[in-house]
Amino acid sequence: MKDMNTTLCKLWLVCLVCWICPSVAVAQAITERMNENIITVSGVVRDQKSNRKLEYVNVYVPGTNIGTVTNADGAFTLKFKDPGGRVYLEFSYLGYKSNQVEVDRLASTGNDYFLTQSSFRLNEIVVSPINPRWIVEEAVDKVKQNYSPVSTLNYMFYRETVQKRNRYITISEAVTEAFKTSYSSIGTARDRVRIKKSRSVASPDIRDTLSVKLEGGPNLATYVDAVKNPDVLLESEYIDMYEYTFDDFVTIDDRVQYAIKFKPKPVMLDFPLYVGTIFIDRESMGISRIEFSVDTSDPDKVTRMMLRKKPASMRFRAQNLTYLVTYRYQGGRYYLNYVRAEFKFRCDWKRRLFATNYTVVSEMVVTNRVDSPLESISYKESFHNSDVLSDKVMDFYDEEFWEDYNIIEPTESLEEAVGKLRKAIEKK
């Protein structure tokens, strides 16, 4: 049995002596990048009834692999080459009806888009009790027929942020490519990520004497893909360690899903297990979404899982570690779509009265995909699990930095934080 500590990212907590001055970011052109006849569509996705802004809604161009997700404010921007003729966007979200909307080229920014909560009637009456453990095992058995049968090259946008209390102290972003082998061969040994363009900014405040770094961040696309990397959650040995219960029927992409909750059995292990929900397509038995968090009942185990290094005089207390993984249903198959990880912990120094709360969030969305690419990504050019993105580059000044690349729109609070950090650095 593999130790889960080897499959997930780690935190480095380092005492700072000085801050590195901003330098030029690495930048290369992506071959598939679109640079002419670009349509830009932006807006906010809301609940039709309550007008509430909806976060992490899938937004994509029908008939293509181009897409993004809304941010925590429900906002998105999507750029794509003008296909000619009518232009549509499609929106899909857990528990809502999918909605396809025609885009007006002359008024394609700042619009509100509305989704309606779904109500459905099952095609047949369930007369026997649902066996949730069997449903999960069946979904695992059908991975090869439900997911990509060929290797893929995924164009992605990645962002990681570090907050000290409610204040951002590090913001890093990157356009990346992830080569993923076919799901016919489970495992991620040959799956690799490379950075194409990136930038980062860090607080110059002398009070920020602790640097929080996330090891292997952009590799989120490989190690948290729980379907392809069963060592995280779905390995047969791990399945035996959980109790499963049927929670409800829900819809994703207008398809009925089983929502199966799971929690650890009382077993003795050296590492923590998880609690969460797996969403499984009732018709295809494909896993479409996984929400899970680390069981924090044993803080020492969680600390060993999360922490790589810290100053000797500092105390570290893990509070929460949560993940969200979603897959897009397209052409009868599921493809990795969006991954989010959130770490929360407290740090205090010996002989000091107050502790400080930190939050680290990393997220990535697949913005385009090429099936059966001609080349893979070599180990030499890949982002390694021991690498830290914020150490690579520091350049957050060009407002047109992302050009025609698709990204996850920054929230209003994040944009405000970038402005404050830039001003603080300029004063130094």
C-alpha positions in Angstrom: 0.0 0.0 0.0 1.3 3.5 -0.9 1.5 6.2 1.6 -0.8 9.1 0.6 1.8 11.5 1.9 3.7 10.9 -1.4 0.8 11.7 -3.7 -0.2 15.2 -2.6 1.6 18.6 -2.4 3.4 19.9 0.6 3.8 23.3 2.3 7.2 24.9 3.0 7.2 27.4 5.8 10.4 29.4 5.7 11.7 32.4 7.7 12.5 35.3 5.5 15.7 37.3 5.6 14.9 39.5 2.6 12.5 39.6 -0.3 13.7 38.9 -3.9 13.2 41.9 -6.2 10.8 41.4 -9.1 12.3 40.0 -12.3 11.2 39.2 -15.8 8.7 36.4 -16.1 9.2 33.3 -18.3 7.2 33.6 -21.4 6.8 31.4 -24.5 4.1 31.3 -27.2 1.8 28.3 -27.2 1.5 26.8 -30.6 -2.3 26.6 -30.5 -2.8 30.1 -29.2 -5.3 32.2 -31.0 -4.1 35.7 -32.0 -6.5 37.0 -34.6 -10.3 37.4 -35.0 -10.7 36.9 -31.3 -14.1 37.2 -29.6 -14.0 38.1 -25.9 -17.1 37.3 -23.9 -17.4 38.3 -20.2 -20.2 38.4 -17.7 -21.6 37.1 -14.4 -23.6 33.9 -14.0 -26.5 34.1 -11.5 -29.3 32.0 -10.1 -32.5 32.9 -12.1 -34.7 33.0 -9.0 -32.5 34.5 -6.2 -30.0 36.5 -8.4 -27.2 34.9 -6.4 -23.8 34.8 -8.2 -22.8 31.3 -8.9 -19.1 30.2 -8.5 -17.2 27.6 -10.4 -19.8 27.3 -13.2 -18.5 25.6 -16.4 -18.5 28.0 -19.3 -17.5 26.6 -22.7 -18.0 27.0 -26.5 -20.2 24.2 -27.8 -18.5 21.9 -30.3 -15.0 22.8 -29.1 -12.7 22.0 -26.2 -12.5 25.7 -25.2 -13.8 26.7 -21.8 -13.3 28.2 -18.4 -15.1 28.5 -15.0 -16.6 31.4 -13.1 -14.7 32.8 -10.1 -16.0 33.2 -6.6 -17.8 36.3 -7.7 -19.6 34.4 -10.5 -17.6 36.3 -13.1 -15.9 34.9 -16.2 -14.1 36.0 -19.4 -13.7 33.7 -22.4 -11.6 34.3 -25.5 -11.9 32.3 -28.7 -11.4 32.6 -32.4 -14.5 33.8 -34.3 -16.0 30.7 -35.9 -18.2 32.7 -38.2 -22.0 32.5 -38.2 -23.8 32.4 -34.8 -21.8 32.2 -31.7 -23.0 30.4 -28.5 -21.8 29.8 -25.0 -22.9 26.9 -22.8 -23.2 27.0 -19.0 -23.4 24.0 -16.8 -23.5 23.7 -13.0 -24.2 21.1 -10.3 -28.0 21.1 -9.6 -28.9 23.5 -12.5 -30.2 23.1 -16.0 -27.5 23.6 -18.6 -28.1 26.7 -20.7 -26.9 27.6 -24.2 -26.9 31.3 -25.0 -26.3 33.0 -28.3 -23.6 35.7 -28.0 -24.0 39.1 -29.6 -20.6 40.1 -30.9 -21.4 43.8 -30.5 -22.4 43.4 -26.8 -20.4 40.5 -25.5 -19.0 42.0 -22.3 -20.6 42.8 -18.9 -23.7 40.7 -19.4 -25.6 38.7 -16.7 -26.3 35.0 -17.6 -28.9 33.1 -15.6 -29.3 29.4 -14.7 -32.4 27.7 -13.4 -32.3 25.0 -10.8 -33.2 21.6 -12.2 -36.1 19.4 -11.2 -36.3 16.0 -12.7 -38.4 12.8 -12.5 -36.6 9.5 -12.5 -37.4 7.3 -15.5 -38.1 4.3 -13.3 -39.0 3.7 -9.6 -36.2 2.5 -7.5 -37.8 -0.5 -5.7 -34.7 -1.9 -4.0 -32.2 -0.3 -1.7 -29.3 1.4 -3.4 -25.9 -0.1 -2.6 -23.6 2.9 -2.6 -20.4 0.8 -2.2 -21.3 -1.2 -5.3 -22.0 2.0 -7.2 -18.5 3.3 -6.4 -16.8 0.0 -7.3 -18.8 -0.1 -10.6 -17.7 3.4 -11.4 -14.0 2.5 -10.8 -14.4 -0.6 -12.9 -15.7 1.5 -15.8 -13.0 4.1 -15.8 -11.4 2.8 -19.0 -14.7 3.0 -21.0 -15.8 6.4 -19.5 -12.6 8.5 -19.8 -10.2 9.4 -22.6 -9.0 6.4 -24.5 -6.1 8.4 -26.0 -3.4 10.7 -24.5 -4.3 14.4 -24.3 -2.4 17.7 -24.2 -4.4 20.1 -21.9 -3.9 23.8 -22.0 -4.6 25.1 -18.5 -4.6 28.2 -16.3 -3.3 27.9 -12.8 -3.4 30.3 -9.9 -2.2 29.9 -6.3 -2.7 32.5 -3.5 -1.5 32.7 0.1 -3.4 34.8 2.6 -2.2 35.8 6.1 -5.5 36.3 7.9 -7.5 38.2 5.3 -4.5 39.8 3.5 -2.9 38.4 0.4 0.8 38.0 0.8 1.6 35.9 -2.4 -0.2 35.6 -5.7 1.2 33.4 -8.5 -0.4 32.5 -11.9 0.7 30.4 -14.9 -0.5 29.2 -18.3 0.5 25.6 -18.4 0.3 22.5 -20.5 -0.4 19.1 -19.1 0.3 15.9 -21.0 -1.9 13.1 -19.7 -1.7 9.5 -20.9 -4.8 7.5 -21.7 -7.1 6.5 -18.8 -6.8 3.0 -20.2 -3.6 2.8 -18.2 -4.3 4.0 -14.7 -1.5 5.9 -13.1 0.3 9.2 -13.5 4.0 8.2 -14.0 4.1 9.6 -17.5 1.8 12.6 -16.9 3.7 15.9 -16.8 3.1 19.6 -16.6 5.2 22.4 -18.1 5.0 26.2 -17.5 4.5 28.3 -20.6 4.0 31.7 -19.1 3.9 32.8 -15.5 4.0 35.6 -13.0 4.1 36.2 -9.3 4.0 39.0 -6.7 4.8 38.8 -3.0 4.3 41.2 -0.1 7.4 43.3 0.8 6.0 44.0 4.3 8.7 43.4 6.8 6.1 42.1 9.2 5.7 39.1 6.9 8.6 37.2 8.3 7.2 33.8 7.3 7.2 32.7 3.6 4.5 30.1 2.8 5.3 28.1 -0.3 3.4 25.4 -2.1 5.5 22.6 -3.5 4.5 21.2 -6.9 1.5 23.5 -7.2 0.8 23.4 -11.0 1.0 19.6 -10.9 -2.4 19.8 -9.3 -3.6 18.5 -12.8 -2.0 15.2 -12.2 -1.9 14.3 -8.5 -5.5 15.4 -7.6 -7.1 13.7 -10.7 -8.4 11.0 -8.4 -9.9 8.9 -11.2 -6.5 8.6 -12.9 -4.5 8.7 -9.7 -6.4 6.2 -7.5 -3.7 6.4 -4.8 -5.5 9.5 -3.6 -8.8 7.9 -2.9 -10.1 5.2 -5.2 -7.5 2.4 -5.0 -9.2 -0.9 -4.1 -7.4 -1.1 -0.8 -8.6 2.4 0.1 -12.2 1.7 -0.9 -12.3 -1.0 1.9 -11.4 1.7 4.4 -14.5 3.8 3.8 -18.2 3.7 4.7 -20.5 4.8 1.8 -24.0 6.1 2.0 -26.4 7.3 -0.7 -27.2 11.0 -0.2 -29.4 12.1 -3.1 -30.0 12.3 -6.8 -28.7 15.5 -8.5 -28.0 16.7 -12.0 -24.8 17.7 -13.8 -24.9 18.6 -17.5 -28.6 17.6 -17.4 -27.6 14.1 -16.5 -28.9 12.4 -13.3 -26.1 11.6 -10.8 -25.8 9.5 -7.7 -24.4 11.6 -4.8 -22.5 9.1 -2.6 -21.1 10.3 0.7 -18.1 8.6 2.2 -16.2 8.7 5.5 -13.4 6.7 7.0 -14.0 3.5 9.0 -12.2 3.3 12.3 -8.9 1.9 11.0 -5.4 2.3 12.3 -3.2 4.0 9.7 -0.1 6.3 9.7 -1.8 8.8 7.4 -5.3 10.5 7.4 -8.2 9.5 5.2 -10.9 11.7 3.7 -14.6 12.6 4.0 -16.6 13.8 1.1 -19.0 13.1 -1.8 -18.6 11.3 -5.1 -21.0 12.2 -7.9 -21.5 9.3 -10.3 -23.5 9.4 -13.6 -26.6 7.1 -13.2 -26.5 6.0 -16.8 -22.8 5.7 -17.7 -21.5 5.1 -14.1 -18.8 7.8 -14.9 -17.4 9.8 -12.0 -18.2 13.5 -12.8 -17.3 15.3 -9.6 -15.5 14.6 -6.3 -15.6 16.9 -3.2 -13.4 15.7 -0.4 -11.5 16.9 2.6 -8.9 15.4 5.0 -10.2 13.9 8.1 -8.7 16.1 10.8 -9.6 14.0 13.8 -5.9 13.3 14.3 -4.0 16.7 13.8 -0.6 15.1 13.9 -1.3 12.9 10.9 -2.6 15.9 9.0 0.4 17.9 9.8 2.7 15.2 8.5 0.7 15.0 5.3 0.7 18.8 4.7 4.0 20.1 6.0 7.4 19.6 4.4 9.5 22.1 6.4 9.1 24.8 9.1 11.3 26.9 11.4 12.1 25.0 14.6 10.7 27.7 16.9 7.3 27.8 15.1 4.2 25.7 16.0 2.0 24.5 13.1 -1.6 23.5 13.5 -3.5 22.1 10.5 -7.1 23.2 10.3 -8.5 22.0 7.0 -7.5 20.6 3.6 -10.2 20.4 1.0 -10.3 19.4 -2.7 -12.8 19.8 -5.6 -12.3 17.8 -8.8 -14.7 18.1 -11.8 -14.9 16.4 -15.1 -16.5 17.6 -18.3 -18.8 15.2 -20.2 -18.1 15.5 -23.9 -18.8 13.0 -26.7 -19.7 10.2 -24.4 -16.5 10.6 -22.3 -15.3 12.5 -19.2 -12.3 14.8 -19.3 -10.6 16.6 -16.4 -12.1 20.1 -16.2 -11.4 22.0 -12.9 -9.4 21.2 -9.7 -9.2 23.3 -6.5 -7.3 22.7 -3.3 -7.5 24.8 -0.1 -5.2 24.6 2.9 -6.0 26.3 6.2 -3.6 26.3 9.1 -2.4 28.3 12.1 1.1 29.2 13.1 2.4 30.7 16.3 5.9 31.3 17.6 7.1 30.2 21.0 6.8 32.9 23.6 4.3 34.8 21.5 0.8 35.4 22.6 -1.3 35.2 19.3 -1.5 32.7 16.5 -1.9 33.7 12.8 -4.2 32.0 10.4 -3.1 31.2 6.9 -5.0 30.1 3.8 -3.4 28.7 0.7 -5.7 28.2 -2.4 -4.6 26.6 -5.7 -6.9 26.1 -8.6 -6.6 25.2 -12.3 -9.0 25.0 -15.2 -8.6 23.2 -18.6 -9.1 25.9 -21.2 -8.5 23.8 -24.3 -7.5 20.3 -25.2 -5.8 18.4 -28.0 -6.4 14.7 -28.3 -3.6 12.4 -29.4 -0.9 15.0 -29.5 2.2 14.3 -31.6 4.6 14.8 -28.7 4.6 14.4 -25.0 6.4 16.6 -22.4 9.9 15.5 -21.4 11.0 15.2 -17.8 13.6 17.9 -18.3 11.1 20.6 -19.3 8.4 19.5 -16.8 7.5 21.2 -13.6 8.8 18.9 -10.8 7.0 18.0 -7.6 9.7 19.7 -5.6 9.4 23.0 -7.5 7.7 26.1 -6.1 6.0 28.3 -8.6 6.4 31.5 -6.6 10.2 31.0 -6.6 10.4 30.9 -10.4 9.2 34.4 -11.4 8.1 37.7 -9.9 6.4 40.0 -12.4 2.9 41.3 -12.0 3.0 44.7 -13.8 1.7 44.2 -17.3 -2.1 44.5 -17.4 -2.0 42.8 -20.9 0.2 40.0 -19.7 -2.2 37.2 -20.6 -3.0 38.6 -24.0 -5.3 36.0 -25.7 -4.9 33.3 -23.1 -8.0 32.2 -21.2 -7.8 32.5 -17.5 -9.9 32.3 -14.4 -11.1 35.9 -13.8 -9.6 37.3 -10.6 -12.2 38.2 -8.0 -12.7 41.9 -7.0 -10.8 41.3 -3.7 -7.9 39.6 -5.6 -7.6 42.5 -8.1 -7.6 45.0 -5.2 -4.9 42.9 -3.4 -2.7 42.9 -6.6 -3.0 46.7 -6.7 -2.0 47.1 -3.1 1.0 44.8 -3.5 2.2 46.6 -6.6 2.0 49.9 -4.9 3.9 48.6 -1.8 6.7 47.2 -4.0 7.0 50.4 -6.0 7.5 52.3 -2.7 10.4 50.1 -1.7 
